[in-house]
Amino acid sequence: MKLYNTLTRTKEEFVPIEEGKVKMYVCGPTVYNYIHIGNARPFIIFDTLRRYLEYRGYDVTYIQNFTDVDDKIIKRGHEENISPEEVASKYINEYFVDADGLGIKRANVHPRVTDNIEEIISFVKDLEEKGYAYEVNGDVYFDTKKFEGYGKLSKQKQDELEAGARIEVNDQKRHPMDFVLWKSKKEGEPGWNSPWGEGRPGWHIECSVMSNRYLGETIDIHAGGQDLAFPHHENEIAQSEARSGKIFSNYWVHNGYININNEKMSKSKGNFFTVRDISAQYDLEIVRFFMLSAHYRNPVNFSDEMLTQAKAGLERIYNAKEKLEFTLSNLQESSVTAEEQSLVEELDNYRVKFINAMEDDLNTADAVSVIFELSKFINTNVNENSSLEFANKCLSEFNELTSVLNIVNKKNDDIVDEEIENLIQQRVDAKKNKDFKLADDIRQELLDKGIILEDTRQGTKWKRA
């Protein structure tokens, strides 16, 4: 498999540190609100990368953190008149609601900053002892001038970064690019005892510490949104490699930006949408499918029109599966025929095309195209004259590929609804008795319930409108 490594700006063959195992860290949310659609993209993309690696036989240890102490969390606590701990716990729970809707698998560990304070303090002390950190009035900063490789991820020299970056004015820092490792406590803020006085961790230090704790000093893949590459990931590299003297991550993978109706998302523009907002109008599986329909490194434009297109595309794939399952339910036990043998070989090619797409820098856009092609193949070649073995092979192939992307796996609860099944049977009986008015009335009643009927030679099929 080849992955685009932000560190080298090239696609590289993915070779894990340990054969058959992958250590992967993905930056998680700061839990002060519901996650927004911009958060959703990296969570979906890197969940899919993890699923694909597991599909290919790797044992993946996947860590995604929660930032549960932060200025925004403290501010939200004041607004809601609850403690920062209560804010964090509330929105961690809400994250999982949205993540489940988006089809995101739980990480092996979801570490929280507040559960790693001792490790953070120890990490900062190590940096201080090695001469990479300095303390001023209870604040501890990383000295970026001491780390020779600073800027290697963003591909800029320190003087270029200092000239182009918007740096908060701070007379305490030795250099403009120095960043805080430990903050002294201010009134109304949570704090922990440390060698530098009561305080709390800076933002960048947490991911280095939790990655080190759960995955070791060198990991295979560190991933996140493009906006995190600088300064967050740049600073992670500096503090991690300064402390250990080893490469922090072999592969840095970043997804592209997301725009809303061709504009950058911002609260000031009124185009800021949380996943919870969107779930009121769209099934979140549609959002997942939309995100996977574009290459992860490309920018995407999020709009009602694009979601409507994604919904229609997903429905086409669902319809192919439902038609196949319906046909299967009416087939008798039979083996692949001689005429079907060439179709079996053609069927196997879809898996090869799917894997080739995913192996090429996680090209989910092309992988989705393969699933569309497979759906068309199934619609064309599976019917009431097919062998049961061939139809089952088609379903197995379909389920295998869609499961890698974690799409098209939802069941409509109404399918087993006794009332609807009874109405369909009553309509069948009415038609047999030539009571066509009653049959039409039942069809309309079902349509009012959101059920569309399709009469076929094999019986009546139905689906949600």
Rosetta blueprint (number, residue, H / E / L):
1 M L
2 K E
3 L E
4 Y E
5 N E
6 T L
7 L L
8 T L
9 R L
10 T E
11 K E
12 E E
13 E E
14 F L
15 V L
16 P L
17 I L
18 E L
19 E L
20 G L
21 K E
22 V E
23 K E
24 M E
25 Y E
26 V E
27 C L
28 G L
29 P L
30 T E
31 V L
32 Y L
33 N L
34 Y L
35 I L
36 H E
37 I H
38 G H
39 N H
40 A H
41 R H
42 P H
43 F H
44 I H
45 I H
46 F H
47 D H
48 T H
49 L H
50 R H
51 R H
52 Y H
53 L H
54 E H
55 Y H
56 R L
57 G L
58 Y L
59 D E
60 V E
61 T E
62 Y E
63 I E
64 Q E
65 N L
66 F E
67 T E
68 D L
69 V L
70 D L
71 D H
72 K H
73 I H
74 I H
75 K H
76 R H
77 G H
78 H H
79 E H
80 E H
81 N L
82 I L
83 S L
84 P H
85 E H
86 E H
87 V H
88 A H
89 S H
90 K H
91 Y H
92 I H
93 N H
94 E H
95 Y H
96 F H
97 V H
98 D H
99 A H
100 D H
101 G H
102 L L
103 G L
104 I L
105 K L
106 R L
107 A L
108 N L
109 V E
110 H L
111 P L
112 R E
113 V H
114 T H
115 D H
116 N L
117 I H
118 E H
119 E H
120 I H
121 I H
122 S H
123 F H
124 V H
125 K H
126 D H
127 L H
128 E H
129 E H
130 K L
131 G L
132 Y L
133 A E
134 Y E
135 E E
136 V E
137 N L
138 G L
139 D E
140 V E
141 Y E
142 F E
143 D L
144 T H
145 K H
146 K H
147 F L
148 E L
149 G L
150 Y L
151 G L
152 K L
153 L L
154 S L
155 K L
156 Q L
157 K L
158 Q H
159 D H
160 E H
161 L H
162 E H
163 A H
164 G H
165 A L
166 R L
167 I L
168 E L
169 V L
170 N L
171 D L
172 Q L
173 K L
174 R L
175 H L
176 P L
177 M L
178 D L
179 F E
180 V E
181 L E
182 W E
183 K E
184 S E
185 K L
186 K L
187 E L
188 G L
189 E L
190 P L
191 G L
192 W E
193 N L
194 S L
195 P L
196 W L
197 G L
198 E L
199 G E
200 R E
201 P E
202 G L
203 W H
204 H H
205 I H
206 E H
207 C H
208 S H
209 V H
210 M H
211 S H
212 N H
213 R H
214 Y H
215 L H
216 G L
217 E L
218 T L
219 I E
220 D E
221 I E
222 H E
223 A E
224 G E
225 G E
226 Q H
227 D H
228 L H
229 A H
230 F H
231 P H
232 H H
233 H H
234 E H
235 N H
236 E H
237 I H
238 A H
239 Q H
240 S H
241 E H
242 A H
243 R H
244 S H
245 G L
246 K L
247 I L
248 F L
249 S E
250 N E
251 Y E
252 W E
253 V E
254 H E
255 N E
256 G L
257 Y L
258 I E
259 N E
260 I E
261 N L
262 N L
263 E E
264 K E
265 M L
266 S L
267 K H
268 S H
269 K H
270 G L
271 N L
272 F L
273 F L
274 T E
275 V H
276 R H
277 D H
278 I H
279 S H
280 A L
281 Q L
282 Y L
283 D L
284 L H
285 E H
286 I H
287 V H
288 R H
289 F H
290 F H
291 M H
292 L H
293 S L
294 A L
295 H L
296 Y L
297 R L
298 N L
299 P L
300 V E
301 N E
302 F E
303 S L
304 D H
305 E H
306 M H
307 L H
308 T H
309 Q H
310 A H
311 K H
312 A H
313 G H
314 L H
315 E H
316 R H
317 I H
318 Y H
319 N H
320 A H
321 K H
322 E H
323 K H
324 L H
325 E H
326 F H
327 T H
328 L H
329 S H
330 N L
331 L L
332 Q L
333 E L
334 S L
335 S L
336 V L
337 T L
338 A L
339 E L
340 E L
341 Q H
342 S H
343 L H
344 V H
345 E H
346 E H
347 L H
348 D H
349 N H
350 Y H
351 R H
352 V H
353 K H
354 F H
355 I H
356 N H
357 A H
358 M H
359 E H
360 D E
361 D L
362 L L
363 N L
364 T H
365 A H
366 D H
367 A H
368 V H
369 S H
370 V H
371 I H
372 F H
373 E H
374 L H
375 S H
376 K H
377 F H
378 I H
379 N H
380 T H
381 N H
382 V L
383 N L
384 E L
385 N L
386 S L
387 S L
388 L H
389 E H
390 F H
391 A H
392 N H
393 K H
394 C H
395 L H
396 S H
397 E H
398 F H
399 N H
400 E H
401 L H
402 T H
403 S H
404 V H
405 L H
406 N L
407 I L
408 V L
409 N L
410 K L
411 K L
412 N L
413 D H
414 D H
415 I H
416 V H
417 D L
418 E H
419 E H
420 I H
421 E H
422 N H
423 L H
424 I H
425 Q H
426 Q H
427 R H
428 V H
429 D H
430 A H
431 K H
432 K H
433 N L
434 K L
435 D L
436 F H
437 K H
438 L H
439 A H
440 D H
441 D H
442 I H
443 R H
444 Q H
445 E H
446 L H
447 L H
448 D H
449 K L
450 G L
451 I E
452 I E
453 L E
454 E E
455 D E
456 T E
457 R L
458 Q L
459 G E
460 T E
461 K E
462 W E
463 K E
464 R E
465 A L
